[in-house]
Amino acid sequence: MANHRSAEKRHRQSLKRAARNQHWRATCRNAVRRARRAAEEKAEDGAELCSQAERVLRKASSKGVFHPRTVSRTVSRLRRTLRAHGA
């Protein structure tokens, strides 16, 4: 455990930040999973779910949860999957 007040504060902040990042990571993972499943099942709402996933990913990127290039790569692969399955 931390021995200094500043270290205790840093620990508290890191726990808060980790919880916030975990929420955004889970939200992104679920959005991408829904979009990918819709693309593979050729659902008509696949494009809508893809754009929702992109919106969530970009928002998480702006909050510093993911690096912008990671998000771009994920969105690119998601769109490629959507096109390949013709959804």
VMD Tcl script that builds the backbone (N, CA, C; Angstrom):
set m [mol new atoms 261]
animate dup $m
set s [atomselect $m all]
$s set {name element resname resid chain x y z} {
  {N N MET 1 A 0.848 -1.183 0.000}
  {CA C MET 1 A 0.000 0.000 0.000}
  {C C MET 1 A 0.888 1.240 0.000}
  {N N ALA 2 A 0.317 2.332 -0.436}
  {CA C ALA 2 A 1.078 3.575 -0.570}
  {C C ALA 2 A 1.418 4.149 0.800}
  {N N ASN 3 A 2.601 4.763 0.891}
  {CA C ASN 3 A 3.057 5.327 2.154}
  {C C ASN 3 A 2.952 6.841 2.202}
  {N N HIS 4 A 2.774 7.481 1.072}
  {CA C HIS 4 A 2.696 8.942 1.030}
  {C C HIS 4 A 1.300 9.368 0.605}
  {N N ARG 5 A 0.913 10.558 1.040}
  {CA C ARG 5 A -0.424 11.048 0.688}
  {C C ARG 5 A -0.580 11.181 -0.815}
  {N N SER 6 A 0.460 11.652 -1.474}
  {CA C SER 6 A 0.370 11.821 -2.928}
  {C C SER 6 A 0.245 10.465 -3.625}
  {N N ALA 7 A 0.934 9.456 -3.090}
  {CA C ALA 7 A 0.849 8.119 -3.674}
  {C C ALA 7 A -0.531 7.517 -3.438}
  {N N GLU 8 A -1.118 7.794 -2.273}
  {CA C GLU 8 A -2.475 7.320 -1.997}
  {C C GLU 8 A -3.467 7.948 -2.963}
  {N N LYS 9 A -3.287 9.239 -3.210}
  {CA C LYS 9 A -4.173 9.934 -4.143}
  {C C LYS 9 A -4.014 9.361 -5.553}
  {N N ARG 10 A -2.768 9.129 -5.964}
  {CA C ARG 10 A -2.536 8.558 -7.291}
  {C C ARG 10 A -3.203 7.186 -7.411}
  {N N HIS 11 A -3.154 6.414 -6.342}
  {CA C HIS 11 A -3.771 5.092 -6.359}
  {C C HIS 11 A -5.287 5.212 -6.495}
  {N N ARG 12 A -5.886 6.131 -5.725}
  {CA C ARG 12 A -7.336 6.356 -5.835}
  {C C ARG 12 A -7.711 6.757 -7.254}
  {N N GLN 13 A -6.928 7.668 -7.827}
  {CA C GLN 13 A -7.212 8.141 -9.181}
  {C C GLN 13 A -7.065 7.011 -10.202}
  {N N SER 14 A -6.053 6.176 -10.006}
  {CA C SER 14 A -5.842 5.093 -10.968}
  {C C SER 14 A -6.991 4.091 -10.911}
  {N N LEU 15 A -7.542 3.853 -9.719}
  {CA C LEU 15 A -8.690 2.948 -9.604}
  {C C LEU 15 A -9.911 3.522 -10.307}
  {N N LYS 16 A -10.136 4.828 -10.123}
  {CA C LYS 16 A -11.265 5.480 -10.797}
  {C C LYS 16 A -11.104 5.414 -12.308}
  {N N ARG 17 A -9.887 5.711 -12.770}
  {CA C ARG 17 A -9.620 5.713 -14.204}
  {C C ARG 17 A -9.773 4.310 -14.787}
  {N N ALA 18 A -9.301 3.314 -14.053}
  {CA C ALA 18 A -9.400 1.936 -14.534}
  {C C ALA 18 A -10.858 1.513 -14.662}
  {N N ALA 19 A -11.690 1.909 -13.696}
  {CA C ALA 19 A -13.114 1.570 -13.761}
  {C C ALA 19 A -13.772 2.243 -14.958}
  {N N ARG 20 A -13.424 3.500 -15.188}
  {CA C ARG 20 A -13.998 4.237 -16.320}
  {C C ARG 20 A -13.569 3.603 -17.635}
  {N N ASN 21 A -12.268 3.263 -17.748}
  {CA C ASN 21 A -11.772 2.637 -18.975}
  {C C ASN 21 A -12.412 1.277 -19.199}
  {N N GLN 22 A -12.622 0.537 -18.114}
  {CA C GLN 22 A -13.235 -0.783 -18.228}
  {C C GLN 22 A -14.648 -0.660 -18.777}
  {N N HIS 23 A -15.389 0.347 -18.329}
  {CA C HIS 23 A -16.748 0.576 -18.831}
  {C C HIS 23 A -16.723 0.829 -20.332}
  {N N TRP 24 A -15.817 1.710 -20.773}
  {CA C TRP 24 A -15.766 2.050 -22.196}
  {C C TRP 24 A -15.284 0.879 -23.035}
  {N N ARG 25 A -14.311 0.108 -22.517}
  {CA C ARG 25 A -13.837 -1.063 -23.258}
  {C C ARG 25 A -14.957 -2.077 -23.447}
  {N N ALA 26 A -15.732 -2.311 -22.386}
  {CA C ALA 26 A -16.841 -3.264 -22.472}
  {C C ALA 26 A -17.908 -2.766 -23.442}
  {N N THR 27 A -18.211 -1.465 -23.394}
  {CA C THR 27 A -19.206 -0.894 -24.298}
  {C C THR 27 A -18.765 -1.059 -25.747}
  {N N CYS 28 A -17.500 -0.791 -26.013}
  {CA C CYS 28 A -16.968 -0.934 -27.373}
  {C C CYS 28 A -16.991 -2.391 -27.814}
  {N N ARG 29 A -16.567 -3.277 -26.939}
  {CA C ARG 29 A -16.532 -4.697 -27.277}
  {C C ARG 29 A -17.933 -5.202 -27.630}
  {N N ASN 30 A -18.938 -4.789 -26.843}
  {CA C ASN 30 A -20.307 -5.220 -27.113}
  {C C ASN 30 A -20.820 -4.647 -28.424}
  {N N ALA 31 A -20.515 -3.382 -28.702}
  {CA C ALA 31 A -20.978 -2.749 -29.939}
  {C C ALA 31 A -20.359 -3.435 -31.152}
  {N N VAL 32 A -19.063 -3.730 -31.085}
  {CA C VAL 32 A -18.390 -4.396 -32.201}
  {C C VAL 32 A -18.936 -5.806 -32.368}
  {N N ARG 33 A -19.173 -6.493 -31.274}
  {CA C ARG 33 A -19.707 -7.855 -31.332}
  {C C ARG 33 A -21.086 -7.870 -31.987}
  {N N ARG 34 A -21.950 -6.903 -31.598}
  {CA C ARG 34 A -23.287 -6.818 -32.198}
  {C C ARG 34 A -23.197 -6.548 -33.695}
  {N N ALA 35 A -22.325 -5.622 -34.086}
  {CA C ALA 35 A -22.185 -5.268 -35.501}
  {C C ALA 35 A -21.638 -6.448 -36.303}
  {N N ARG 36 A -20.641 -7.131 -35.763}
  {CA C ARG 36 A -20.055 -8.265 -36.477}
  {C C ARG 36 A -21.070 -9.396 -36.625}
  {N N ARG 37 A -21.839 -9.651 -35.576}
  {CA C ARG 37 A -22.856 -10.703 -35.637}
  {C C ARG 37 A -23.925 -10.362 -36.671}
  {N N ALA 38 A -24.332 -9.085 -36.710}
  {CA C ALA 38 A -25.339 -8.657 -37.689}
  {C C ALA 38 A -24.799 -8.802 -39.105}
  {N N ALA 39 A -23.523 -8.497 -39.304}
  {CA C ALA 39 A -22.923 -8.622 -40.636}
  {C C ALA 39 A -22.878 -10.086 -41.067}
  {N N GLU 40 A -22.500 -10.965 -40.155}
  {CA C GLU 40 A -22.395 -12.382 -40.497}
  {C C GLU 40 A -23.756 -13.015 -40.743}
  {N N GLU 41 A -24.789 -12.508 -40.068}
  {CA C GLU 41 A -26.143 -13.036 -40.268}
  {C C GLU 41 A -26.864 -12.315 -41.395}
  {N N LYS 42 A -26.156 -11.363 -42.042}
  {CA C LYS 42 A -26.714 -10.578 -43.138}
  {C C LYS 42 A -28.003 -9.868 -42.729}
  {N N ALA 43 A -28.014 -9.350 -41.522}
  {CA C ALA 43 A -29.176 -8.605 -41.031}
  {C C ALA 43 A -29.247 -7.259 -41.733}
  {N N GLU 44 A -30.477 -6.742 -41.886}
  {CA C GLU 44 A -30.607 -5.470 -42.598}
  {C C GLU 44 A -30.149 -4.282 -41.756}
  {N N ASP 45 A -30.043 -4.445 -40.443}
  {CA C ASP 45 A -29.558 -3.340 -39.607}
  {C C ASP 45 A -28.040 -3.416 -39.375}
  {N N GLY 46 A -27.336 -4.183 -40.195}
  {CA C GLY 46 A -25.887 -4.336 -40.043}
  {C C GLY 46 A -25.136 -3.032 -40.221}
  {N N ALA 47 A -25.543 -2.247 -41.230}
  {CA C ALA 47 A -24.864 -0.972 -41.479}
  {C C ALA 47 A -25.100 -0.003 -40.328}
  {N N GLU 48 A -26.314 -0.005 -39.797}
  {CA C GLU 48 A -26.637 0.880 -38.668}
  {C C GLU 48 A -25.827 0.485 -37.433}
  {N N LEU 49 A -25.754 -0.810 -37.160}
  {CA C LEU 49 A -24.976 -1.274 -36.010}
  {C C LEU 49 A -23.487 -0.992 -36.199}
  {N N CYS 50 A -23.018 -1.052 -37.437}
  {CA C CYS 50 A -21.616 -0.734 -37.726}
  {C C CYS 50 A -21.333 0.735 -37.432}
  {N N SER 51 A -22.235 1.611 -37.839}
  {CA C SER 51 A -22.017 3.038 -37.577}
  {C C SER 51 A -22.135 3.346 -36.088}
  {N N GLN 52 A -23.015 2.632 -35.377}
  {CA C GLN 52 A -23.103 2.812 -33.921}
  {C C GLN 52 A -21.800 2.372 -33.256}
  {N N ALA 53 A -21.262 1.252 -33.706}
  {CA C ALA 53 A -20.001 0.764 -33.145}
  {C C ALA 53 A -18.880 1.762 -33.417}
  {N N GLU 54 A -18.869 2.322 -34.627}
  {CA C GLU 54 A -17.842 3.313 -34.947}
  {C C GLU 54 A -17.975 4.532 -34.047}
  {N N ARG 55 A -19.199 4.973 -33.813}
  {CA C ARG 55 A -19.428 6.141 -32.962}
  {C C ARG 55 A -18.908 5.878 -31.548}
  {N N VAL 56 A -19.224 4.706 -31.012}
  {CA C VAL 56 A -18.780 4.357 -29.655}
  {C C VAL 56 A -17.253 4.269 -29.596}
  {N N LEU 57 A -16.654 3.648 -30.613}
  {CA C LEU 57 A -15.196 3.514 -30.634}
  {C C LEU 57 A -14.506 4.868 -30.712}
  {N N ARG 58 A -15.006 5.751 -31.568}
  {CA C ARG 58 A -14.383 7.075 -31.703}
  {C C ARG 58 A -14.526 7.879 -30.413}
  {N N LYS 59 A -15.669 7.720 -29.747}
  {CA C LYS 59 A -15.871 8.436 -28.486}
  {C C LYS 59 A -14.880 7.925 -27.431}
  {N N ALA 60 A -14.698 6.612 -27.369}
  {CA C ALA 60 A -13.734 6.037 -26.424}
  {C C ALA 60 A -12.321 6.513 -26.749}
  {N N SER 61 A -12.022 6.650 -28.032}
  {CA C SER 61 A -10.708 7.149 -28.443}
  {C C SER 61 A -10.507 8.581 -27.981}
  {N N SER 62 A -11.543 9.394 -28.097}
  {CA C SER 62 A -11.415 10.796 -27.684}
  {C C SER 62 A -11.239 10.919 -26.176}
  {N N LYS 63 A -11.700 9.910 -25.429}
  {CA C LYS 63 A -11.538 9.918 -23.980}
  {C C LYS 63 A -10.215 9.288 -23.550}
  {N N GLY 64 A -9.419 8.823 -24.518}
  {CA C GLY 64 A -8.109 8.275 -24.199}
  {C C GLY 64 A -8.117 6.813 -23.816}
  {N N VAL 65 A -9.228 6.121 -24.048}
  {CA C VAL 65 A -9.289 4.703 -23.704}
  {C C VAL 65 A -8.501 3.886 -24.720}
  {N N PHE 66 A -8.639 4.224 -26.000}
  {CA C PHE 66 A -7.929 3.544 -27.080}
  {C C PHE 66 A -7.118 4.555 -27.869}
  {N N HIS 67 A -6.047 4.082 -28.478}
  {CA C HIS 67 A -5.273 4.922 -29.389}
  {C C HIS 67 A -6.089 5.118 -30.671}
  {N N PRO 68 A -6.036 6.307 -31.254}
  {CA C PRO 68 A -6.828 6.570 -32.471}
  {C C PRO 68 A -6.551 5.593 -33.613}
  {N N ARG 69 A -5.302 5.156 -33.767}
  {CA C ARG 69 A -5.010 4.212 -34.857}
  {C C ARG 69 A -5.611 2.837 -34.582}
  {N N THR 70 A -5.677 2.455 -33.315}
  {CA C THR 70 A -6.319 1.191 -32.963}
  {C C THR 70 A -7.784 1.233 -33.354}
  {N N VAL 71 A -8.426 2.362 -33.085}
  {CA C VAL 71 A -9.841 2.521 -33.423}
  {C C VAL 71 A -10.024 2.503 -34.937}
  {N N SER 72 A -9.163 3.204 -35.660}
  {CA C SER 72 A -9.267 3.226 -37.121}
  {C C SER 72 A -9.116 1.825 -37.697}
  {N N ARG 73 A -8.181 1.065 -37.164}
  {CA C ARG 73 A -7.968 -0.304 -37.637}
  {C C ARG 73 A -9.192 -1.175 -37.354}
  {N N THR 74 A -9.762 -1.039 -36.165}
  {CA C THR 74 A -10.936 -1.821 -35.797}
  {C C THR 74 A -12.121 -1.480 -36.684}
  {N N VAL 75 A -12.336 -0.186 -36.920}
  {CA C VAL 75 A -13.452 0.255 -37.761}
  {C C VAL 75 A -13.252 -0.240 -39.188}
  {N N SER 76 A -12.020 -0.163 -39.679}
  {CA C SER 76 A -11.728 -0.619 -41.033}
  {C C SER 76 A -12.035 -2.103 -41.184}
  {N N ARG 77 A -11.630 -2.901 -40.224}
  {CA C ARG 77 A -11.884 -4.347 -40.279}
  {C C ARG 77 A -13.371 -4.643 -40.165}
  {N N LEU 78 A -14.063 -3.865 -39.360}
  {CA C LEU 78 A -15.499 -4.063 -39.201}
  {C C LEU 78 A -16.230 -3.755 -40.503}
  {N N ARG 79 A -15.863 -2.658 -41.143}
  {CA C ARG 79 A -16.482 -2.296 -42.426}
  {C C ARG 79 A -16.147 -3.328 -43.507}
  {N N ARG 80 A -14.914 -3.839 -43.483}
  {CA C ARG 80 A -14.523 -4.861 -44.461}
  {C C ARG 80 A -15.355 -6.130 -44.264}
  {N N THR 81 A -15.599 -6.510 -43.013}
  {CA C THR 81 A -16.439 -7.665 -42.718}
  {C C THR 81 A -17.856 -7.431 -43.209}
  {N N LEU 82 A -18.354 -6.224 -42.995}
  {CA C LEU 82 A -19.710 -5.881 -43.430}
  {C C LEU 82 A -19.831 -6.002 -44.948}
  {N N ARG 83 A -18.841 -5.476 -45.670}
  {CA C ARG 83 A -18.866 -5.554 -47.138}
  {C C ARG 83 A -18.730 -7.000 -47.620}
  {N N ALA 84 A -17.875 -7.775 -46.968}
  {CA C ALA 84 A -17.630 -9.153 -47.396}
  {C C ALA 84 A -18.880 -10.013 -47.259}
  {N N HIS 85 A -19.656 -9.757 -46.228}
  {CA C HIS 85 A -20.868 -10.546 -46.006}
  {C C HIS 85 A -22.067 -9.956 -46.726}
  {N N GLY 86 A -21.890 -8.800 -47.305}
  {CA C GLY 86 A -22.965 -8.200 -48.089}
  {C C GLY 86 A -24.156 -7.754 -47.277}
  {N N ALA 87 A -23.919 -7.393 -46.030}
  {CA C ALA 87 A -25.040 -6.952 -45.186}
  {C C ALA 87 A -25.273 -5.468 -45.359}
}
mol reanalyze $m
mol bondsrecalc $m
mol representation Tube
mol addrep $m
